[in-house]
Amino acid sequence: PHQKDVTSLLASAVQACHHM
């Protein structure tokens, strides 16, 4: 159902981790 939202959130978290 909300897979897109989950994927977006995951991508955001990954990018944030990489930015750190």
C-alpha positions in Angstrom: 0.0 0.0 0.0 2.4 2.7 1.2 5.5 1.1 -0.3 6.4 4.3 -2.2 6.3 6.2 1.1 8.5 3.6 2.8 11.0 3.6 -0.1 11.1 7.4 -0.1 11.7 7.4 3.7 14.4 4.7 3.3 16.1 6.6 0.6 16.1 9.8 2.6 17.6 7.9 5.6 20.3 6.4 3.4 21.1 9.8 1.9 21.2 11.3 5.4 23.6 8.6 6.6 25.8 9.1 3.6 25.8 12.8 4.1 27.0 12.3 7.7 
